[in-house]
């Protein structure tokens, strides 16, 4: 029995638009993540609303949904020991200005909204989010 976990990672429209997807995937691989599944898709705003349902009461919800559905995204299942926490550390703070040097959001994030990547915030949500995009 291994301690490997899976987490969902999304390379958001701002990063895909700037052709950063392969660079970001390399960062994951160089940090010990295995990309188990991946696909490039564009989702409808209604799908983004379902995906971000957990945030629906927050003021940024509508913008978030509009943004995630504004262009192609790359969704990936990442695997590694303590994947959820490791991915969150590698992504950095939601606001790129607050993110530590060397994190993905510090390097590529444009703003708090256009922060280049999404990652599951818990093991429980990782399962839900992976299932959302990769229904086997």
N, C-alpha and C positions, 0 to 999 in steps of 0.2 A: 504494500500500500504506500503510494507516494503522497507527499504533501503538496503536490502540484494543484494549483487552482487555475480556473479559467476566468477571464474577465473580458468585457466587451470594450473595444476601442473604436472610436470613430475619428477619421481624419475629416475635418469639417470643410465646408465649401471654400472658405478663404484659403486654406492650405492646398486643396486640390487645384483650385484656380491658378495658384502660383507654382503648380507642378512640384509640390514638396512631398507628395505621397511616398515616393521611393526613398527619399532622404529620411523621412520620419520612420518608415518601416525599418531602415537600416539601424536607426537609433534603438528601436525596440530589440532587434536581433543582437546588436552589440551589448545590450544590457541583459542578455540571457533569456529574453522572451522567445518563445516559439510561436509563429503565426500559424495557427491550426486551420483556420478558415478565413477567407477574405473575399470580398466582392465589391465592385464599384457600382453604385446605384444612384438613382435620383428618386427621392420620395416626394409624395404629395404632402401638402400642408396638413391635410387630415391625418396622415400617418404620423407626421411629426407631433401633432397634437396628442395622439395616442401614446407615442413614445415618451413624451415629456409630461404625461398626465400628472405625475407626482408634483410638478411645479405649477399646476393650473391656477392656483390661488395667488401666485406671485405676480408682481407688476411686470416682470420681464417676459412672462410666458408667451404672449402673442408674438413679440419680436423674435424670441428664441425659435419658435415654430416656423415663422416666416423665413428666418435665416437658415435653419437646417434644411429646409426644402427649397432653398434658392439656387442650388446647383448640385453637381455630383458630389457624393461623399464616398469614402472608402470605409466599409465596416469590417472589422476583424475580430476574431476570437484569439486572444493572446493566452499563452499558457506558460506557467512558471511557478515555482514555490512562492507562496504569498503574493500571487499575481495582482490582486486588487490593490493592496497597499503599495507594492512596488511600482505599479503603473501610476498611481496617484502621485507618488514621489517624483517619478520621472516626468510626468506632465507639468508639475509645478502648480502654483496658486492659480485660481480662476482668473484673476486679474494679472496679465503679463507683467505689469509694473511691479507687482508684489512678489513675482515668482523668483526663485533663486537662480543664479547663474548656472548654465548647463542644463536647465530644464527645457522641455520642448516649447512650453508657452513663453518662456523668457526669450528663446531663440527666434520663434516664428510668430507668436501671437501678436495681433495688431491692436486689439482692444479687449475689454472684458467680455464682449459678445463674440468678437472674431478672434477666439483664442486657440484656433487651429485644431484642437483635439478634445474629445470627450472620453471619459473613462468611467466605468461603473464605480459607485461609491461604497458598495458593500457586496459581500458574496451573494446575498439574497437577491439584490438588484442585478448583479451580474447574470444570474441564471435567467431572470425575467427578460433582461435586455438581449441576451444571446438568443433566447427563444423567439424574441420579437423579430429579429432579422434572419435567423437561421432555424426556421421550423423544419425539423427533419421529418 
